C-alpha cells in the first residue's frame, strides 16, 4: 500500500505559552503500544539521569500512568475533580470484603495542591483513575482549556517539563492536551495496522493546530516499540516509519522482560538494570528528546 504524502502543516499566528515549560504528550489512538511505559521512563530520565523535576499528568481513565508510579488511591481527589471543578470528591463505599459497591460525595475543597502526589523529589503526579469515565457522560464546555486552567494554578517554575499520558482513542482529554502541548511523542507498535494508523496522525495534528490555535504543536518523536529482531513484518513497518516520518523517527525499543520486571519492582529501567539493552535504548531516545527540548526556544 502506497504511503500518503506527508502534508506540510500550516502555521497560524504564534500564541504565547504563559507557563514557559515544555509540555510533552504521549499520543496515539491505538492501545497497547507502550505509551505509558515511555511516559514513565521519560519522567524517570528527567528525574534520575538529569536530576530535573517534572510534573506528570495521567489523563487516562485506566489510570495506568498512576499505577506505574504505585499511586492509585481512590480515597483522595484526582484529575477528575479538578476537571469538573467540584468542591467535593467521590470516595468509594466498600463492603465487608473491601469491594467497592458505590461512591459517596464528600465535601472537600479540591485544589491542585491537595491533588498532586509527590512520587519522589523530582516527580510530581496529578493522578487519574476510573472516575475519569464519568466525563464521558457529562457535557464539557471549553474542553480545550481544561488542562490549561489547572496548570495556571501551579508554580511552573519548579518544573523542567510536563509529561501528559493519554489513553487510546480520542476524547476530551486529548483535545485539552493537544491545546497546550509543545511536543508530541508517538510510541508505535511495529505492526501493519498500527503503522497505517500512525501515518494518518499528521492530519489530526493539523486539525488541532488550526482549531485549537496551537501553532507550536507538532510530532517531535516517533518510536517503534515491542521490537523483535528478524521479524520481516516488523522490518517492513520500520521502513515505512523511516520513509514517512524521516528525522522524527528516533529509534526502536525492543520487547523485553527486563522492562516488565522493572515495572513489577516499581523502579525505573535506569535504576533496575542500568546496563541492560533496554536501558541503553531508552537512554538514547530520551536523550534525543531532552536535547531537542533544551535546544528549542518555547
Long-range contacts (C-beta under 8 A, 24 or more apart in sequence): 1-196, 3-199, 3-240, 3-243, 3-244, 4-199, 4-200, 6-199, 6-202, 6-244, 6-245, 7-202, 7-203, 7-206, 9-202, 9-205, 9-206, 9-209, 9-218, 10-206, 10-209, 10-210, 11-209, 11-215, 12-209, 12-210, 12-213, 12-215, 13-215, 14-215, 14-216, 15-213, 15-214, 15-215, 15-216, 17-180, 17-182, 17-216, 17-298, 18-152, 19-151, 19-152, 19-156, 19-162, 20-156, 20-298, 21-156, 21-159, 21-160, 21-161, 21-162, 21-298, 22-160, 22-161, 22-162, 22-182, 22-183, 22-293, 22-296, 22-298, 23-161, 23-162, 23-164, 23-180, 23-181, 23-182, 23-183, 24-161, 24-162, 24-163, 24-164, 24-181, 24-182, 24-183, 24-184, 24-185, 24-220, 24-289, 24-293, 25-163, 25-164, 25-165, 25-166, 25-177, 25-178, 25-181, 25-183, 25-184, 25-185, 26-163, 26-164, 26-165, 26-166, 26-185, 26-186, 26-187, 27-166, 27-174, 27-177, 27-178, 27-184, 27-185, 27-186, 27-201, 28-168, 28-186, 28-187, 28-188, 28-197, 28-198, 28-201, 29-168, 29-169, 29-170, 29-197, 29-201, 30-168, 30-188, 30-189, 30-193, 30-194, 30-197, 31-167, 31-168, 31-169, 32-168, 32-189, 33-187, 33-188, 33-189, 33-194, 33-225, 33-226, 34-187, 34-189, 34-223, 34-225, 34-226, 34-253, 35-165, 35-166, 35-187, 36-60, 36-64, 36-65, 36-68, 36-165, 37-68, 37-187, 37-259, 37-263, 38-185, 38-187, 38-223, 38-225, 38-253, 39-65, 39-68, 39-163, 39-164, 39-165, 39-185, 40-65, 40-68, 40-69, 40-165, 40-268, 41-268, 41-269, 41-282, 41-286, 42-163, 42-185, 42-286, 42-289, 43-123, 43-163, 44-123, 44-268, 44-269, 44-270, 44-271, 45-268, 45-270, 45-282, 45-283, 45-286, 45-287, 45-290, 46-122, 46-160, 46-161, 46-290, 47-120, 47-122, 47-123, 47-268, 48-122, 48-268, 48-270, 48-271, 49-270, 49-283, 49-286, 50-160, 50-290, 51-122, 52-122, 52-160, 52-161, 53-121, 53-122, 53-123, 53-124, 53-158, 53-159, 53-160, 54-122, 54-123, 54-124, 54-159, 54-160, 54-161, 54-162, 54-163, 55-116, 55-124, 55-125, 55-126, 55-154, 55-156, 55-159, 55-161, 55-162, 55-163, 56-119, 56-123, 56-124, 56-125, 56-126, 56-162, 56-163, 56-164, 56-165, 57-125, 57-126, 57-147, 57-162, 57-163, 57-164, 57-165, 58-125, 58-126, 58-127, 58-128, 58-165, 59-128, 59-132, 59-147, 59-164, 59-165, 59-166, 59-167, 59-173, 59-174, 59-176, 59-177, 60-128, 60-132, 60-165, 60-166, 60-167, 60-173, 61-128, 61-129, 61-130, 61-131, 61-132, 61-133, 61-135, 61-167, 62-130, 62-167, 63-127, 63-128, 63-129, 63-130, 63-132, 64-165, 64-167, 65-125, 65-128, 65-165, 66-117, 66-125, 66-127, 66-128, 66-129, 68-263, 69-117, 69-119, 69-123, 69-125, 69-266, 70-266, 71-117, 71-119, 71-125, 71-127, 72-127, 72-129, 73-117, 73-127, 74-100, 74-129, 74-130, 74-131, 76-114, 76-115, 77-108, 77-110, 77-114, 77-115, 78-115, 78-126, 78-127, 78-128, 78-129, 78-131, 78-132, 79-115, 79-126, 79-127, 79-128, 79-132, 79-150, 80-128, 80-129, 80-131, 80-132, 80-134, 80-135, 81-110, 81-115, 81-131, 82-110, 82-112, 82-115, 82-126, 82-150, 83-135, 83-140, 83-146, 83-150, 84-134, 84-135, 84-138, 86-110, 90-131, 111-153, 112-150, 112-153, 112-154, 124-159, 126-150, 132-173, 135-171, 135-172, 135-173, 136-171, 140-172, 143-172, 143-175, 143-176, 144-175, 144-176, 144-179, 144-212, 145-176, 145-179, 146-172, 146-173, 146-176, 147-173, 147-176, 147-177, 147-179, 147-180, 148-176, 148-179, 148-180, 151-180, 161-293, 170-204, 175-208, 175-212, 178-205, 178-208, 178-212, 178-214, 178-217, 179-208, 179-212, 179-213, 179-214, 180-214, 181-214, 181-216, 181-217, 182-216, 182-217, 182-296, 182-298, 183-218, 183-220, 183-221, 183-289, 183-292, 183-293, 184-217, 184-218, 184-219, 184-220, 184-221, 185-220, 185-221, 185-223, 185-289, 186-219, 186-221, 186-222, 186-223, 187-223, 187-225, 187-253, 188-222, 188-223, 188-224, 188-225, 188-241, 189-225, 189-226, 190-224, 190-225, 190-226, 190-227, 190-231, 190-233, 190-234, 190-237, 190-238, 190-252, 191-233, 191-234, 191-237, 192-233, 192-236, 192-237, 194-237, 195-237, 195-240, 195-241, 198-222, 198-241, 199-240, 199-244, 216-298, 219-245, 219-248, 220-248, 220-289, 220-292, 221-248, 221-250, 221-285, 221-288, 221-289, 221-292, 222-248, 222-249, 222-250, 223-249, 223-250, 223-251, 223-252, 223-253, 223-285, 224-249, 224-251, 224-252, 224-253, 225-252, 225-253, 226-253, 226-254, 226-255, 227-252, 227-253, 227-254, 227-255, 228-254, 228-255, 229-254, 250-285, 250-288, 250-289, 251-281, 251-284, 251-285, 251-288, 252-281, 253-278, 253-281, 253-282, 253-285, 254-278, 254-281
